[in-house]
Amino acid sequence: MRHAVRGYAVTHPSATVVLPTGPGWDHLLYASAGVMTVETETGTWVVPPHRALWAPDGTPFRIVMHGRVSVRTLYLSSELDVLSREWRVVNVTPLLRELVIHAVRTSPLDLDHPEHARLIGVLVDQLATLPQVPLQLPRPSDPRAQVLADELVATIATDAPLDELAAAVGASRRTLERLFLDETAMTIGQWRQRARLVEALRRLAEGESVTATAYAVGYSTPSAFGAMFREAMGETPGRYFA
């Protein structure tokens, strides 16, 4: 028998965990309930319900659970060649959600078993057509840009002027804007707004109110925060976490 898909189903409390891994396996990191943050050397991804994170073989990571998180992760043999060798967050449709839960429940799946092979084929087809969604906070590699990124996160509630932060780093605003565009594909302002969204998702997942979250991530009013959240996520915070 050729094991092509394995499953991992555990409900974790708030904690930082490292999932069991092994060479030759890609990961589809998914939580049927709760929100997790996946941290790597190159960036941070927020993975709420309705989203999953594709983690290619050979890329170390750790997961921070925000509240109780029902992890339902699939390990797919890298020989299946499902997706590119890059990290990506994808939408989880109702169909894919049920497929993942069923595959986790019945795993391991073997290509030599006709019923398993059909299920694997449907999973692969679904994953190959899913659009990516912008829930990554990439980390720049230049030391000056990294210092600014850390300052942006540290001052997320105060909305410190970018020119002042750039001066404190010891580089011009123009130089830092170029570094952020080259290394994260975002302007400094766009990166800070993504950082606010990432932090907001963490706080909301842990049960913090919308009003408290809005102020904590630098918005002067809950309505302004709600407008940002709705534009980024497609619905209000209350509906998103309902």
N, C-alpha and C positions, 0 to 999 in steps of 0.2 A: 504494500500500500504506500502511496506517495502523499504524505501530509502536505497540503498546499495552504491551508488556512487554520490558524489556531485562535482561540478566544481567551479573553481575560475579563472576568466579571466580579468586581469587588466594590462595595460601598465604603468609601473612605471618609473619615472625619476631617476637619480642618488640619492640614499637615502638609509637609513637603515630602514627596515620595519619589522613588526611582523604580519604575516598573521593570519586571524581569525582561531581559532582552538577550538576544543571541545573534551571531553573524548569519547573514543570509535571509533576514526577515525585515520587510517594511512594516510600518505600523499605521493603522488608522485609529487615531486617538479620539474617542467619543465618550460623552457622558450623557446618559439618558435623562439625568436630573442633576442640577447643580452646575457650577461654573469652575473651570480649572484654568490656570495659567501655566503655559509650558515655556520654560526658560532654556535658552541655548547660548552658546558663545556669540552668536551673531544677531540675536534678537529675542523678543518676547512675543508670544502669541496668546491671545485670550480665546478660550474655547467654551462658549456657552451652549446650552441646548440649541438645536437647529443648526449647529455647526460641528465640523469635525476637522481634525488636523492630520494631514498626511506627513509622516515622518519617515524619510527614506533610510534604508539600511546603512549602518555605520555612522550615524550622527547622534552623539550623546545628548541627553536632555534630562531635565528633572521637572516634576509637576508640583505646583502648589495648589492644593485643594481649598476652595473658599466655601466654608460650610460643609455639609454632607454632600458628597458627590458620588453618584452611581456610575462608576466607570464601566464602560462596555467597549473594550478595545479589541480590534482584530489584528492578528499578525498574519501578513500575507507573504508567501515565499517570494523573494525578489526575482525568482525565475519566471514568475507570472508577468513581470514587466508591465505593471498596471499603470503607473503614472511616471512623470519625470523624476529625476534624482534631486528634486528641490522640495523644500518645505512649502506647504500650501494649506490654507484654510478653505474649506469648501462648504457650501450649503448642504444641509441634510434634509432631503425631501421626506414626506411621510412614508413613501415606499422604501427609501434607503434606510430609514430608521428601523422599520420592521424587518428588513433584510438583515441588518447588522445584529439586531437582538436575536433573531432566529439563528443566524450563523454562530453567534457566541454560545447560544444555548446548545446547539447540536455539534459544535466543534469537538475534536479536530475534523476537518473536511479533507477528503481524499479524492484526487482526480480519478482514481480507479473505480470509485463508487459512482455510478451514473447519476443518482439523485444529487449527490454532493457536487459533481462536476457541473450539473445544470445550475445549481445555486451559485457556485463560484463564477460561472459565466455571466449570470445576471448581475452579480455584485461588481464584477470588473466593468461591464458595460455601463452601469450606473455611475461608477466613479470616474470613468473616462470622459463623461459628458457634463460633469458638474462644474459650474462657474466658481472662480475664486472670489473670496470676500475680504475686505480690507481690515483684518483684525490683527495685523502684525505691527509691532513696534520695533523696527530694525535698529540695530546699534551701529553707529559709525565706527570706522576702524582708526581714523586719525586721532591721536591723543588729544589734540585741541578740541576737536569736535566731540570726543567722548566726555571731556570735562564740561563742555556746554550742555550736553545731553543730561548729565547728572544734575547740573544746576537747574535745568528746566523742570526736571522731575521734583527736585527738592523745593522749588518755589512755585509749584503748580497751583497752590491756593492763593498766591499773592499776585499773580500775573505781572511779575517783574519785567520792566522794559527790556527788550532784546538788546538794545544798544548798550545798556549798562552791564548786562550779563556778558556780552561779547568783550567789552573793555576789561572786565575782571578776568576773562580767560587769557587775555594778552594777544588777541588776534583781531583783525578788523571784521566788522559785520559782513563785508563783501566776501572776505576769504572764507568765513564760516558758512555763509550761504552756499558758496560753491562746493565746499566739502560735503555739506548735507545733501545737496542735489546729486553729487557724484556718488555718494556712498549709501544713501537711503532712498533716493528718487523722490524726496520731499523737500520743500523749503523748511526753514526753521519753524515758521509759523504753523505749517501743516503738521510737522512732527510734534510740536507741542499740543496741538489739538488732538492728534491721535493718542498722545500720552494721557490726556485728560479723559478720553473715551475709555482707554484701557483701565485706568484707575477707577473710573465711574462704574464700569462693569464689575470690577472686583468688589467695590463697596456695596453695590446694589445686591449682588449675589449673596453677600453676607448678612443681608437684612437691613442695611441702613436705609433711611428714608430718602426719597427723591430730593427733598428740600436740603437735608444735611449733605447729601452727596453733591448737589449743585454748588453749594458754597465751598465744599472741601476741594473741588477741582477748579475753582477760580471763576465761577459764574456769579454775576451779581444778583440774578433772579432765577428761580426755578423754571420760569417760562423760557428764558433764554437757553438754559441747559436742555430743557425738553425739546426745543426746536433743533438744537444740534444733534441730540440723540436720535430724534425721529428722522433727520436727514441721513444720518450715518447708518442706522439700523432698520429703517423702514417702518417703525412704529414707536409709540411712546414707551418710556421705561416701565410703566405699570402694565401695559399689555404684553411687553416683551417678556417680563418675568412672571406673568400670570400662569 
